[in-house]
Structures are given as structure tokens and as C-alpha cells.
Amino acid sequence: KKRTVRRTWISTINAATREHGLSYSMFANALVKRSNIHLDRKILANIAITEPYSFKAVVDEVRA
């Protein structure tokens, strides 16, 4: 189901953001309100798995 897939994406992003010292809720809030990055959960989860350095750049941009 759609909600199961969405939950998987969120847990993947949460695990990746916690490696960088940030929770998913803080990351998602900052991504929407403070940054100019428009990526959905599917893409973020894919980047977190396949390209950790690119994901770290997204996290650093959100923190700034």
C-alpha cells in the first residue's frame, strides 16, 4: 500500500539524518521552511541509500 511505502521512505530518511545528528522531523521542517530544495520523500530516500555524500550535502544545506 501507499502508506507502507511512504513509511519505509520516512524511516530510511530518518536513519540517514540521524547519522548526521538531525532528526527526521527537524530535517523535514527545515527542508520545507528554510531551504530552497524541492525533493520528495522518494527521491530523498533514494539519495540517502545510493549517494550518501550527496545526501550529506542536502543535510548541510538544510542546516545552513
All heavy atoms as a GROMACS GRO file, in nm:
protein
  516
    1LYS      N    1   0.082  -0.119   0.000
    1LYS     CA    2   0.000   0.000   0.000
    1LYS      C    3   0.087   0.125   0.000
    1LYS      O    4   0.204   0.122   0.038
    1LYS     CB    5  -0.090   0.002   0.123
    1LYS     CG    6  -0.196  -0.105   0.118
    1LYS     CD    7  -0.293  -0.086   0.233
    1LYS     CE    8  -0.403  -0.187   0.221
    1LYS     NZ    9  -0.505  -0.168   0.322
    2LYS      N   10   0.026   0.234  -0.037
    2LYS     CA   11   0.099   0.360  -0.046
    2LYS      C   12   0.154   0.404   0.089
    2LYS      O   13   0.266   0.452   0.097
    2LYS     CB   14   0.008   0.470  -0.102
    2LYS     CG   15  -0.030   0.451  -0.246
    2LYS     CD   16  -0.119   0.562  -0.293
    2LYS     CE   17  -0.163   0.539  -0.434
    2LYS     NZ   18  -0.251   0.646  -0.482
    3ARG      N   19   0.077   0.387   0.194
    3ARG     CA   20   0.123   0.433   0.324
    3ARG      C   21   0.240   0.351   0.376
    3ARG      O   22   0.326   0.403   0.447
    3ARG     CB   23   0.009   0.435   0.426
    3ARG     CG   24  -0.048   0.299   0.454
    3ARG     CD   25  -0.161   0.309   0.556
    3ARG     NE   26  -0.235   0.185   0.555
    3ARG     CZ   27  -0.365   0.177   0.566
    3ARG    NH1   28  -0.438   0.285   0.578
    3ARG    NH2   29  -0.425   0.061   0.566
    4THR      N   30   0.246   0.223   0.339
    4THR     CA   31   0.359   0.139   0.379
    4THR      C   32   0.487   0.184   0.310
    4THR      O   33   0.593   0.191   0.373
    4THR     CB   34   0.330  -0.009   0.346
    4THR    OG1   35   0.205  -0.045   0.403
    4THR    CG2   36   0.439  -0.099   0.400
    5VAL      N   37   0.477   0.215   0.184
    5VAL     CA   38   0.593   0.263   0.109
    5VAL      C   39   0.638   0.397   0.164
    5VAL      O   40   0.758   0.421   0.182
    5VAL     CB   41   0.561   0.272  -0.042
    5VAL    CG1   42   0.677   0.332  -0.118
    5VAL    CG2   43   0.528   0.134  -0.097
    6ARG      N   44   0.544   0.484   0.193
    6ARG     CA   45   0.578   0.616   0.249
    6ARG      C   46   0.646   0.600   0.384
    6ARG      O   47   0.744   0.668   0.414
    6ARG     CB   48   0.452   0.700   0.263
    6ARG     CG   49   0.480   0.837   0.318
    6ARG     CD   50   0.355   0.919   0.326
    6ARG     NE   51   0.384   1.046   0.391
    6ARG     CZ   52   0.293   1.134   0.422
    6ARG    NH1   53   0.167   1.114   0.394
    6ARG    NH2   54   0.326   1.247   0.481
    7ARG      N   55   0.598   0.508   0.467
    7ARG     CA   56   0.660   0.483   0.597
    7ARG      C   57   0.803   0.432   0.580
    7ARG      O   58   0.892   0.469   0.657
    7ARG     CB   59   0.576   0.381   0.674
    7ARG     CG   60   0.624   0.362   0.816
    7ARG     CD   61   0.540   0.260   0.890
    7ARG     NE   62   0.398   0.293   0.884
    7ARG     CZ   63   0.301   0.200   0.878
    7ARG    NH1   64   0.331   0.072   0.878
    7ARG    NH2   65   0.175   0.236   0.873
    8THR      N   66   0.826   0.350   0.480
    8THR     CA   67   0.961   0.300   0.452
    8THR      C   68   1.054   0.413   0.411
    8THR      O   69   1.169   0.420   0.456
    8THR     CB   70   0.957   0.193   0.341
    8THR    OG1   71   0.865   0.091   0.379
    8THR    CG2   72   1.093   0.132   0.318
    9TRP      N   73   1.005   0.503   0.325
    9TRP     CA   74   1.086   0.618   0.284
    9TRP      C   75   1.122   0.704   0.404
    9TRP      O   76   1.237   0.745   0.419
    9TRP     CB   77   1.012   0.704   0.183
    9TRP     CG   78   0.989   0.641   0.049
    9TRP    CD1   79   1.063   0.542  -0.009
    9TRP    CD2   80   0.886   0.672  -0.043
    9TRP    NE1   81   1.010   0.510  -0.132
    9TRP    CE2   82   0.902   0.589  -0.155
    9TRP    CE3   83   0.780   0.762  -0.041
    9TRP    CZ2   84   0.817   0.594  -0.265
    9TRP    CZ3   85   0.696   0.768  -0.150
    9TRP    CH2   86   0.715   0.684  -0.261
   10ILE      N   87   1.024   0.730   0.490
   10ILE     CA   88   1.047   0.815   0.607
   10ILE      C   89   1.148   0.750   0.701
   10ILE      O   90   1.238   0.818   0.753
   10ILE     CB   91   0.915   0.847   0.678
   10ILE    CG1   92   0.831   0.940   0.590
   10ILE    CG2   93   0.938   0.910   0.814
   10ILE    CD1   94   0.692   0.966   0.641
   11SER      N   95   1.138   0.620   0.722
   11SER     CA   96   1.232   0.555   0.813
   11SER      C   97   1.373   0.553   0.754
   11SER      O   98   1.472   0.565   0.828
   11SER     CB   99   1.186   0.413   0.847
   11SER     OG  100   1.182   0.332   0.732
   12THR      N  101   1.384   0.541   0.623
   12THR     CA  102   1.515   0.547   0.558
   12THR      C  103   1.577   0.686   0.573
   12THR      O  104   1.695   0.700   0.608
   12THR     CB  105   1.502   0.513   0.408
   12THR    OG1  106   1.443   0.384   0.395
   12THR    CG2  107   1.637   0.515   0.340
   13ILE      N  108   1.498   0.789   0.550
   13ILE     CA  109   1.547   0.926   0.564
   13ILE      C  110   1.582   0.955   0.709
   13ILE      O  111   1.683   1.019   0.738
   13ILE     CB  112   1.443   1.027   0.510
   13ILE    CG1  113   1.420   1.006   0.361
   13ILE    CG2  114   1.487   1.170   0.536
   13ILE    CD1  115   1.299   1.077   0.306
   14ASN      N  116   1.501   0.906   0.802
   14ASN     CA  117   1.526   0.927   0.943
   14ASN      C  118   1.659   0.864   0.984
   14ASN      O  119   1.738   0.926   1.055
   14ASN     CB  120   1.411   0.869   1.027
   14ASN     CG  121   1.423   0.903   1.173
   14ASN    OD1  122   1.489   0.999   1.211
   14ASN    ND2  123   1.357   0.826   1.256
   15ALA      N  124   1.684   0.742   0.938
   15ALA     CA  125   1.811   0.676   0.972
   15ALA      C  126   1.929   0.754   0.915
   15ALA      O  127   2.032   0.770   0.982
   15ALA     CB  128   1.811   0.534   0.919
   16ALA      N  129   1.914   0.804   0.794
   16ALA     CA  130   2.024   0.878   0.731
   16ALA      C  131   2.047   1.013   0.797
   16ALA      O  132   2.161   1.055   0.814
   16ALA     CB  133   1.994   0.896   0.582
   17THR      N  134   1.940   1.080   0.836
   17THR     CA  135   1.957   1.210   0.900
   17THR      C  136   2.012   1.196   1.041
   17THR      O  137   2.088   1.281   1.087
   17THR     CB  138   1.825   1.290   0.906
   17THR    OG1  139   1.725   1.211   0.970
   17THR    CG2  140   1.781   1.331   0.768
   18ARG      N  141   1.978   1.090   1.110
   18ARG     CA  142   2.032   1.067   1.245
   18ARG      C  143   2.182   1.040   1.242
   18ARG      O  144   2.251   1.070   1.338
   18ARG     CB  145   1.958   0.954   1.314
   18ARG     CG  146   1.817   0.991   1.348
   18ARG     CD  147   1.766   0.916   1.467
   18ARG     NE  148   1.626   0.951   1.489
   18ARG     CZ  149   1.586   1.034   1.582
   18ARG    NH1  150   1.674   1.092   1.661
   18ARG    NH2  151   1.459   1.061   1.598
   19GLU      N  152   2.232   0.986   1.132
   19GLU     CA  153   2.376   0.969   1.117
   19GLU      C  154   2.448   1.104   1.115
   19GLU      O  155   2.565   1.112   1.148
   19GLU     CB  156   2.410   0.892   0.990
   19GLU     CG  157   2.375   0.746   0.995
   19GLU     CD  158   2.410   0.674   0.866
   19GLU    OE1  159   2.461   0.739   0.771
   19GLU    OE2  160   2.384   0.554   0.859
   20HIS      N  161   2.375   1.207   1.074
   20HIS     CA  162   2.433   1.341   1.067
   20HIS      C  163   2.388   1.430   1.183
   20HIS      O  164   2.403   1.552   1.178
   20HIS     CB  165   2.396   1.406   0.933
   20HIS     CG  166   2.445   1.330   0.815
   20HIS    ND1  167   2.579   1.320   0.783
   20HIS    CD2  168   2.380   1.255   0.722
   20HIS    CE1  169   2.593   1.245   0.675
   20HIS    NE2  170   2.472   1.204   0.637
   21GLY      N  171   2.328   1.368   1.286
   21GLY     CA  172   2.293   1.442   1.406
   21GLY      C  173   2.167   1.525   1.396
   21GLY      O  174   2.156   1.630   1.460
   22LEU      N  175   2.071   1.480   1.317
   22LEU     CA  176   1.948   1.555   1.296
   22LEU      C  177   1.832   1.456   1.294
   22LEU      O  178   1.846   1.345   1.244
   22LEU     CB  179   1.957   1.628   1.162
   22LEU     CG  180   1.869   1.747   1.133
   22LEU    CD1  181   1.898   1.859   1.231
   22LEU    CD2  182   1.894   1.796   0.993
   23SER      N  183   1.718   1.494   1.349
   23SER     CA  184   1.602   1.405   1.343
   23SER      C  185   1.524   1.431   1.213
   23SER      O  186   1.539   1.536   1.150
   23SER     CB  187   1.511   1.426   1.463
   23SER     OG  188   1.450   1.552   1.456
   24TYR      N  189   1.439   1.336   1.178
   24TYR     CA  190   1.361   1.350   1.055
   24TYR      C  191   1.268   1.470   1.063
   24TYR      O  192   1.255   1.546   0.966
   24TYR     CB  193   1.279   1.224   1.028
   24TYR     CG  194   1.184   1.241   0.913
   24TYR    CD1  195   1.229   1.239   0.782
   24TYR    CD2  196   1.048   1.264   0.934
   24TYR    CE1  197   1.143   1.257   0.675
   24TYR    CE2  198   0.961   1.281   0.829
   24TYR     CZ  199   1.009   1.278   0.700
   24TYR     OH  200   0.923   1.297   0.595
   25SER      N  201   1.204   1.490   1.177
   25SER     CA  202   1.107   1.599   1.187
   25SER      C  203   1.174   1.736   1.172
   25SER      O  204   1.122   1.824   1.103
   25SER     CB  205   1.030   1.592   1.318
   25SER     OG  206   1.118   1.604   1.428
   26MET      N  207   1.290   1.751   1.233
   26MET     CA  208   1.363   1.878   1.219
   26MET      C  209   1.412   1.896   1.076
   26MET      O  210   1.409   2.006   1.021
   26MET     CB  211   1.479   1.882   1.317
   26MET     CG  212   1.435   1.890   1.462
   26MET     SD  213   1.573   1.889   1.575
   26MET     CE  214   1.642   2.050   1.542
   27PHE      N  215   1.458   1.787   1.015
   27PHE     CA  216   1.506   1.792   0.877
   27PHE      C  217   1.392   1.830   0.782
   27PHE      O  218   1.408   1.918   0.697
   27PHE     CB  219   1.566   1.656   0.839
   27PHE     CG  220   1.603   1.644   0.695
   27PHE    CD1  221   1.716   1.705   0.646
   27PHE    CD2  222   1.526   1.568   0.608
   27PHE    CE1  223   1.752   1.694   0.513
   27PHE    CE2  224   1.561   1.556   0.476
   27PHE     CZ  225   1.674   1.618   0.428
   28ALA      N  226   1.278   1.763   0.796
   28ALA     CA  227   1.165   1.790   0.707
   28ALA      C  228   1.113   1.932   0.724
   28ALA      O  229   1.079   1.999   0.626
   28ALA     CB  230   1.054   1.688   0.733
   29ASN      N  231   1.106   1.979   0.847
   29ASN     CA  232   1.060   2.114   0.873
   29ASN      C  233   1.154   2.217   0.811
   29ASN      O  234   1.110   2.313   0.746
   29ASN     CB  235   1.047   2.137   1.024
   29ASN     CG  236   0.984   2.269   1.057
   29ASN    OD1  237   0.908   2.324   0.979
   29ASN    ND2  238   1.016   2.321   1.174
   30ALA      N  239   1.283   2.199   0.830
   30ALA     CA  240   1.380   2.292   0.775
   30ALA      C  241   1.384   2.284   0.622
   30ALA      O  242   1.405   2.384   0.554
   30ALA     CB  243   1.519   2.265   0.832
   31LEU      N  244   1.362   2.166   0.569
   31LEU     CA  245   1.363   2.148   0.424
   31LEU      C  246   1.251   2.227   0.359
   31LEU      O  247   1.270   2.290   0.255
   31LEU     CB  248   1.350   1.998   0.390
   31LEU     CG  249   1.366   1.958   0.246
   31LEU    CD1  250   1.511   1.978   0.203
   31LEU    CD2  251   1.327   1.813   0.227
   32VAL      N  252   1.137   2.228   0.422
   32VAL     CA  253   1.022   2.298   0.365
   32VAL      C  254   1.028   2.449   0.391
   32VAL      O  255   1.006   2.528   0.300
   32VAL     CB  256   0.890   2.240   0.424
   32VAL    CG1  257   0.772   2.323   0.383
   32VAL    CG2  258   0.872   2.097   0.380
   33LYS      N  259   1.063   2.486   0.513
   33LYS     CA  260   1.051   2.627   0.550
   33LYS      C  261   1.175   2.711   0.522
   33LYS      O  262   1.163   2.828   0.490
   33LYS     CB  263   1.017   2.638   0.699
   33LYS     CG  264   0.879   2.587   0.729
   33LYS     CD  265   0.838   2.614   0.869
   33LYS     CE  266   0.696   2.566   0.891
   33LYS     NZ  267   0.650   2.590   1.025
   34ARG      N  268   1.295   2.655   0.537
   34ARG     CA  269   1.414   2.739   0.531
   34ARG      C  270   1.499   2.720   0.406
   34ARG      O  271   1.581   2.804   0.375
   34ARG     CB  272   1.501   2.714   0.654
   34ARG     CG  273   1.443   2.774   0.779
   34ARG     CD  274   1.539   2.768   0.890
   34ARG     NE  275   1.540   2.633   0.945
   34ARG     CZ  276   1.632   2.585   1.026
   34ARG    NH1  277   1.733   2.658   1.061
   34ARG    NH2  278   1.623   2.462   1.071
   35SER      N  279   1.484   2.609   0.336
   35SER     CA  280   1.571   2.587   0.220
   35SER      C  281   1.493   2.601   0.090
   35SER      O  282   1.369   2.603   0.090
   35SER     CB  283   1.635   2.448   0.227
   35SER     OG  284   1.539   2.350   0.200
   36ASN      N  285   1.565   2.606  -0.018
   36ASN     CA  286   1.505   2.618  -0.149
   36ASN      C  287   1.513   2.485  -0.224
   36ASN      O  288   1.516   2.482  -0.345
   36ASN     CB  289   1.575   2.730  -0.228
   36ASN     CG  290   1.492   2.777  -0.344
   36ASN    OD1  291   1.372   2.753  -0.351
   36ASN    ND2  292   1.557   2.843  -0.438
   37ILE      N  293   1.518   2.376  -0.151
   37ILE     CA  294   1.530   2.242  -0.209
   37ILE      C  295   1.391   2.181  -0.217
   37ILE      O  296   1.320   2.176  -0.117
   37ILE     CB  297   1.623   2.154  -0.124
   37ILE    CG1  298   1.761   2.216  -0.116
   37ILE    CG2  299   1.631   2.014  -0.182
   37ILE    CD1  300   1.855   2.147  -0.021
   38HIS      N  301   1.353   2.133  -0.334
   38HIS     CA  302   1.222   2.073  -0.355
   38HIS      C  303   1.240   1.929  -0.400
   38HIS      O  304   1.237   1.898  -0.519
   38HIS     CB  305   1.142   2.152  -0.458
   38HIS     CG  306   1.122   2.294  -0.420
   38HIS    ND1  307   1.033   2.332  -0.322
   38HIS    CD2  308   1.179   2.407  -0.463
   38HIS    CE1  309   1.035   2.462  -0.308
   38HIS    NE2  310   1.124   2.512  -0.393
   39LEU      N  311   1.260   1.840  -0.303
   39LEU     CA  312   1.272   1.697  -0.330
   39LEU      C  313   1.168   1.623  -0.249
   39LEU      O  314   1.145   1.655  -0.133
   39LEU     CB  315   1.412   1.646  -0.292
   39LEU     CG  316   1.530   1.705  -0.368
   39LEU    CD1  317   1.661   1.656  -0.308
   39LEU    CD2  318   1.523   1.666  -0.514
   40ASP      N  319   1.106   1.523  -0.309
   40ASP     CA  320   1.007   1.447  -0.234
   40ASP      C  321   1.074   1.334  -0.156
   40ASP      O  322   1.194   1.311  -0.166
   40ASP     CB  323   0.898   1.395  -0.326
   40ASP     CG  324   0.950   1.304  -0.436
   40ASP    OD1  325   1.071   1.279  -0.440
   40ASP    OD2  326   0.868   1.256  -0.516
   41ARG      N  327   0.994   1.265  -0.076
   41ARG     CA  328   1.048   1.161   0.011
   41ARG      C  329   1.111   1.046  -0.067
   41ARG      O  330   1.212   0.990  -0.024
   41ARG     CB  331   0.937   1.107   0.101
   41ARG     CG  332   0.892   1.203   0.205
   41ARG     CD  333   0.779   1.143   0.287
   41ARG     NE  334   0.727   1.241   0.380
   41ARG     CZ  335   0.625   1.321   0.353
   41ARG    NH1  336   0.565   1.316   0.237
   41ARG    NH2  337   0.585   1.408   0.444
   42LYS      N  338   1.052   1.012  -0.179
   42LYS     CA  339   1.105   0.902  -0.260
   42LYS      C  340   1.246   0.932  -0.307
   42LYS      O  341   1.337   0.849  -0.295
   42LYS     CB  342   1.013   0.878  -0.380
   42LYS     CG  343   1.060   0.767  -0.471
   42LYS     CD  344   0.963   0.750  -0.587
   42LYS     CE  345   1.010   0.645  -0.682
   42LYS     NZ  346   0.918   0.629  -0.796
   43ILE      N  347   1.268   1.050  -0.358
   43ILE     CA  348   1.399   1.090  -0.408
   43ILE      C  349   1.499   1.102  -0.294
   43ILE      O  350   1.614   1.058  -0.304
   43ILE     CB  351   1.389   1.222  -0.486
   43ILE    CG1  352   1.295   1.207  -0.606
   43ILE    CG2  353   1.526   1.269  -0.531
   43ILE    CD1  354   1.336   1.102  -0.706
   44LEU      N  355   1.456   1.160  -0.181
   44LEU     CA  356   1.546   1.174  -0.066
   44LEU      C  357   1.589   1.038  -0.014
   44LEU      O  358   1.706   1.017   0.020
   44LEU     CB  359   1.479   1.254   0.044
   44LEU     CG  360   1.470   1.404   0.022
   44LEU    CD1  361   1.380   1.468   0.126
   44LEU    CD2  362   1.609   1.466   0.026
   45ALA      N  363   1.497   0.943  -0.006
   45ALA     CA  364   1.532   0.809   0.041
   45ALA      C  365   1.627   0.740  -0.056
   45ALA      O  366   1.723   0.674  -0.015
   45ALA     CB  367   1.406   0.725   0.058
   46ASN      N  368   1.605   0.760  -0.184
   46ASN     CA  369   1.693   0.702  -0.286
   46ASN      C  370   1.833   0.762  -0.277
   46ASN      O  371   1.934   0.690  -0.285
   46ASN     CB  372   1.632   0.722  -0.424
   46ASN     CG  373   1.702   0.640  -0.530
   46ASN    OD1  374   1.783   0.554  -0.499
   46ASN    ND2  375   1.669   0.665  -0.654
   47ILE      N  376   1.842   0.892  -0.260
   47ILE     CA  377   1.972   0.958  -0.247
   47ILE      C  378   2.042   0.912  -0.120
   47ILE      O  379   2.164   0.890  -0.119
   47ILE     CB  380   1.956   1.111  -0.249
   47ILE    CG1  381   1.915   1.159  -0.388
   47ILE    CG2  382   2.084   1.180  -0.207
   47ILE    CD1  383   1.880   1.305  -0.394
   48ALA      N  384   1.966   0.898  -0.011
   48ALA     CA  385   2.026   0.854   0.116
   48ALA      C  386   2.088   0.716   0.104
   48ALA      O  387   2.193   0.689   0.164
   48ALA     CB  388   1.921   0.855   0.226
   49ILE      N  389   2.028   0.629   0.025
   49ILE     CA  390   2.080   0.492   0.010
   49ILE      C  391   2.194   0.487  -0.090
   49ILE      O  392   2.300   0.428  -0.062
   49ILE     CB  393   1.967   0.397  -0.034
   49ILE    CG1  394   1.864   0.384   0.077
   49ILE    CG2  395   2.022   0.260  -0.070
   49ILE    CD1  396   1.739   0.313   0.035
   50THR      N  397   2.176   0.547  -0.206
   50THR     CA  398   2.272   0.529  -0.314
   50THR      C  399   2.387   0.630  -0.314
   50THR      O  400   2.496   0.598  -0.360
   50THR     CB  401   2.201   0.535  -0.451
   50THR    OG1  402   2.136   0.662  -0.464
   50THR    CG2  403   2.101   0.423  -0.464
   51GLU      N  404   2.362   0.752  -0.267
   51GLU     CA  405   2.464   0.856  -0.272
   51GLU      C  406   2.473   0.928  -0.138
   51GLU      O  407   2.420   1.038  -0.121
   51GLU     CB  408   2.431   0.957  -0.382
   51GLU     CG  409   2.425   0.895  -0.519
   51GLU     CD  410   2.393   0.996  -0.626
   51GLU    OE1  411   2.422   1.116  -0.605
   51GLU    OE2  412   2.338   0.957  -0.728
   52PRO      N  413   2.543   0.868  -0.041
   52PRO     CA  414   2.548   0.930   0.093
   52PRO      C  415   2.616   1.066   0.096
   52PRO      O  416   2.580   1.151   0.177
   52PRO     CB  417   2.623   0.827   0.177
   52PRO     CG  418   2.689   0.736   0.081
   52PRO     CD  419   2.612   0.742  -0.046
   53TYR      N  420   2.713   1.090   0.008
   53TYR     CA  421   2.780   1.220   0.007
   53TYR      C  422   2.687   1.330  -0.044
   53TYR      O  423   2.688   1.442   0.007
   53TYR     CB  424   2.908   1.216  -0.077
   53TYR     CG  425   3.013   1.127  -0.016
   53TYR    CD1  426   3.053   1.009  -0.078
   53TYR    CD2  427   3.073   1.159   0.106
   53TYR    CE1  428   3.150   0.927  -0.022
   53TYR    CE2  429   3.170   1.079   0.163
   53TYR     CZ  430   3.207   0.963   0.099
   53TYR     OH  431   3.301   0.882   0.155
   54SER      N  432   2.606   1.296  -0.141
   54SER     CA  433   2.507   1.393  -0.190
   54SER      C  434   2.401   1.420  -0.084
   54SER      O  435   2.356   1.534  -0.068
   54SER     CB  436   2.440   1.341  -0.317
   54SER     OG  437   2.535   1.321  -0.418
   55PHE      N  438   2.361   1.317  -0.011
   55PHE     CA  439   2.264   1.336   0.096
   55PHE      C  440   2.322   1.423   0.207
   55PHE      O  441   2.252   1.506   0.263
   55PHE     CB  442   2.217   1.202   0.152
   55PHE     CG  443   2.103   1.215   0.248
   55PHE    CD1  444   1.975   1.238   0.202
   55PHE    CD2  445   2.123   1.207   0.384
   55PHE    CE1  446   1.869   1.253   0.290
   55PHE    CE2  447   2.019   1.222   0.473
   55PHE     CZ  448   1.892   1.244   0.425
   56LYS      N  449   2.451   1.404   0.236
   56LYS     CA  450   2.515   1.488   0.337
   56LYS      C  451   2.516   1.634   0.292
   56LYS      O  452   2.496   1.725   0.372
   56LYS     CB  453   2.658   1.443   0.363
   56LYS     CG  454   2.726   1.523   0.473
   56LYS     CD  455   2.865   1.474   0.501
   56LYS     CE  456   2.934   1.546   0.614
   56LYS     NZ  457   2.900   1.682   0.637
   57ALA      N  458   2.534   1.657   0.162
   57ALA     CA  459   2.528   1.795   0.110
   57ALA      C  460   2.390   1.854   0.127
   57ALA      O  461   2.376   1.973   0.161
   57ALA     CB  462   2.568   1.795  -0.037
   58VAL      N  463   2.285   1.774   0.108
   58VAL     CA  464   2.148   1.822   0.129
   58VAL      C  465   2.126   1.855   0.277
   58VAL      O  466   2.071   1.958   0.311
   58VAL     CB  467   2.046   1.717   0.081
   58VAL    CG1  468   1.904   1.756   0.121
   58VAL    CG2  469   2.054   1.698  -0.069
   59VAL      N  470   2.174   1.768   0.366
   59VAL     CA  471   2.160   1.792   0.510
   59VAL      C  472   2.235   1.919   0.550
   59VAL      O  473   2.184   2.001   0.626
   59VAL     CB  474   2.209   1.670   0.592
   59VAL    CG1  475   2.214   1.703   0.739
   59VAL    CG2  476   2.117   1.551   0.568
   60ASP      N  477   2.356   1.936   0.497
   60ASP     CA  478   2.434   2.056   0.529
   60ASP      C  479   2.364   2.182   0.477
   60ASP      O  480   2.367   2.286   0.542
   60ASP     CB  481   2.575   2.046   0.471
   60ASP     CG  482   2.657   1.941   0.541
   60ASP    OD1  483   2.622   1.901   0.655
   60ASP    OD2  484   2.759   1.897   0.483
   61GLU      N  485   2.302   2.173   0.361
   61GLU     CA  486   2.231   2.288   0.306
   61GLU      C  487   2.109   2.322   0.391
   61GLU      O  488   2.077   2.439   0.412
   61GLU     CB  489   2.188   2.258   0.162
   61GLU     CG  490   2.118   2.372   0.094
   61GLU     CD  491   2.207   2.494   0.071
   61GLU    OE1  492   2.328   2.477   0.056
   61GLU    OE2  493   2.153   2.605   0.069
   62VAL      N  494   2.042   2.221   0.441
   62VAL     CA  495   1.924   2.244   0.525
   62VAL      C  496   1.966   2.306   0.658
   62VAL      O  497   1.896   2.394   0.710
   62VAL     CB  498   1.847   2.111   0.547
   62VAL    CG1  499   1.745   2.124   0.657
   62VAL    CG2  500   1.781   2.069   0.418
   63ARG      N  501   2.079   2.265   0.712
   63ARG     CA  502   2.127   2.321   0.838
   63ARG      C  503   2.167   2.467   0.825
   63ARG      O  504   2.152   2.545   0.918
   63ARG     CB  505   2.248   2.244   0.887
   63ARG     CG  506   2.214   2.121   0.962
   63ARG     CD  507   2.337   2.066   1.026
   63ARG     NE  508   2.306   1.943   1.095
   63ARG     CZ  509   2.394   1.852   1.124
   63ARG    NH1  510   2.520   1.867   1.090
   63ARG    NH2  511   2.359   1.743   1.188
   64ALA      N  512   2.218   2.506   0.710
   64ALA     CA  513   2.269   2.641   0.690
   64ALA      C  514   2.161   2.746   0.683
   64ALA      O  515   2.049   2.731   0.691
   64ALA     CB  516   2.350   2.648   0.560
   0.00000   0.00000   0.00000
